[in-house]
Every structure is written in C-alpha cells, then in structure tokens.
Amino acid sequence: MAVKKFFFGLILKVFFGVLLVWGTAAMAVVWAKSLCLIPWRSETTLVFLGGMALYLILQVAFFKPILSHVMAHELTHALAAVLMGGKVTAIHATTTGGSTVVNKSHIFISLAPYIFPFYTAVTVGLYAIAAEPFKIYLLGLIGFTYAFHIALTIYSLSHPQTDLKDGGVVFSLIFILAGNMIVVMLLTALVWPQVLPLSKAVTDTIQWAWQLALSLFQLVKPHLSRPEAHVP
C-alpha cells in the first residue's frame, strides 16, 4: 500500500511539474514580449526601477535585513495556513531563523514565503487606496520591497531549506519559479497597465501555452507514427 501511494504521488508530481513548467514557459514568453514595450524613460519606470536599485545597493554595500525577511517569511507561512483552513499557534523569528507552528502541512503553506512578497503586497494595498500625489512614492517603495523579496529569497534558497522537503526539492523549485512568474506578471500589469493589461496577460498566456503544446506535438509526432510494414 505504501509503495502504491509513493508511486501515485510521484506520478502526480511529475504531471503537475510538467504543467507548471509549460505554464511558466508561456508566461515567460508573454512577459519577455512586454519588456520591449515598456517606456523605459518614463517617470513610472525610473521610480520603480530606482526603488529596486536602492534596495540592492543597501544589501550589497551595507547589510542584509535578515530579521525583516524572517518575519515576513513566518507571517506568510501563517497567512497561508489560515487560508488553507489551518490554525496558527506560535510564530517565532530571529536573525538566525524562525518557525511557525500550524496544525496542518501542505506544500502551499511550506512554499508560500518563497513566492508571496509580503511587504510588497502591503505596499500595493496602500498604493490602491492612496491619493494620486502619493502613488509615485509608493511605486518606488513597491520596487524597493520587491527587490527585497527577490534578493533574500534567492539568498535563502542558496542555503538548505526544510520547507522544500514536503514537495521534494525539484518539484518545490519548479513550484516556486511558477509562482514568482505569476507575481512578476501581476506587478508588470500594475506598474505598466498600458503595456500588459491583466486580461491580455491571461489570454496571451493561454494562447502561448496552446502554441507551445502544438509545437511540442509536431516535434514528437514523427516518433509516434508507426513505420509502414514492408511487403516483399
């Protein structure tokens, strides 16, 4: 029974892993095409990228705000657990690591902090309700907090992470990549709505996923057809 359950789980992981890679590839194509349309000299772009650059300078030249990162990490674990119907009984964060005690285990709960930019989400919420004169400053803060998320997520993944054990390292990394690609698309739609509206991002991704599937089918089709029988 245990062996059957193991192989069934493995097949599911492979199946969903392929779907995630397929969807990520389609999103990457759509996002790459949108980069060519971004007005790189506009105030919006310069402020957003300036916020990102400011954080990267802070981390490289001064220090890594590890405690802030760990706090966001553990709070995201807690938020994901609550969304999955779980109960959080304890949260602990220090500069050397942290822990969140929940009553259920799920790959979404384990990997959410590597995908969901906690501080960026808070800033986006403020951006949505802020008066127009303040939006440009919050846009820079969105860039700052997103660079914080990306840089420290990469730093965390460069060290062994127990969070990746639930889904297996390979599947977990694929899951994290796909999730971050979705976040990148959403941020692009927020910062440059004229370049990549959310509706267009969805429809173009579906179209490219279909095109990639057709291309793959055409590639393997010759190998699927049976060779004709030779009649002497």
Stockholm file with secondary structure:
# STOCKHOLM 1.0

chainA/1-232         MAVKKFFFGLILKVFFGVLLVWGTAAMAVVWAKSLCLIPWRSETTLVFLGGMALYLILQVAFFKPILSHVMAHELTHALAAVLMGGKVTAIHATTTGGSTVVNKSHIFISLAPYIFPFYTAVTVGLYAIAAEPFKIYLLGLIGFTYAFHIALTIYSLSHPQTDLKDGGVVFSLIFILAGNMIVVMLLTALVWPQVLPLSKAVTDTIQWAWQLALSLFQLVKPHLSRPEAHVP
#=GR chainA/1-232 SS CHHHHHHHHHHHHHHHHHHHHHHHHHHHHHHHHHHTTSCTTSHHHHHHHHHHHHHHHHHHHTCCCHHHHHHHHHHHHHHHHHHTTCCEEEEEEETTEEEEEESCCCHHHHHGGGTCCHHHHHHHHHHHHSCHHHHHHHHHHHHHHHHHHHHHHHHHHTSCCGGGGTTCHHHHHHHHHHHHHHHHHHHHHHHCTTTSCHHHHHHHHHHHHHHHHHHHHHHHHHHHSCCCCCCC
#=GC SS_cons         CHHHHHHHHHHHHHHHHHHHHHHHHHHHHHHHHHHTTSCTTSHHHHHHHHHHHHHHHHHHHTCCCHHHHHHHHHHHHHHHHHHTTCCEEEEEEETTEEEEEESCCCHHHHHGGGTCCHHHHHHHHHHHHSCHHHHHHHHHHHHHHHHHHHHHHHHHHTSCCGGGGTTCHHHHHHHHHHHHHHHHHHHHHHHCTTTSCHHHHHHHHHHHHHHHHHHHHHHHHHHHSCCCCCCC
//
